[in-house]
């Protein structure tokens, strides 16, 4: 779990775009604290300190205590806008946290024990579908990452959210679907067909092949067999006829 971070700030920021430009020239970043039962408060923070904390890699999953006006406000960083050319931070948003509050965060996934996986031992690959998990966490129990042990997974296995032991104080934000996080599959070998072979391929063969690709894609994403293969085939057939690729 991430430790709390402290970020000094000041109030009384100059108003308007002109005021924001003045702050940035002075090495400050305009920001706002909002949410909870309090009013939105305009503040500004030191750019160097903000950049340093952004560089930790877990800034957006950390509780940040903002010290401003002699008080400490418990917040969660929600957004930082950057300049499109210089990449300097232009503005930051912080969500005010109340006592015993929960927050919606995206936490990175970390796969462990890959060397022990029977499927990976046999030359299969770990196909990662979700690199982050959407979680609802207690504000003071936000994990740095979610470890998923792949030691027991073989070729053809799918890793679903139901396989993951989430830490205390965290639960999946998606509750109506046992979604797929990763699969273990053998790499397919694709030999490029000759021009003659392509010309000899019938429309039905093309439709069948394209439909199979879409079917597998939907099955991976949904974590269950696609139920509308006939509809997929009809869509592919219509697309071929419209494009007049033959």
Secondary structure, DSSP 4 states (H G I P E B T S, - for coil): -PPPEEEEEE--PPPHHHHHHHHHHTTEEEEEEE-TTSPPEEEEEEHHHHHHHHTTS-GGGSEEEEEETTEEEEEEEEEEEE-TTT--EEEEEEEE--TT-EEEEEEEEEEE-GGG-HHHHTT-EEEES-SEEEEEEETT---SEEEEE-TT--TT-EEEGGG--PPTTEEES--S---EEEEEEPPPP-PPPPHHHHHH--HHHHHHHHHHHHHHHHHHHHTS--S-HHHHHHHHHHHHHHHT--
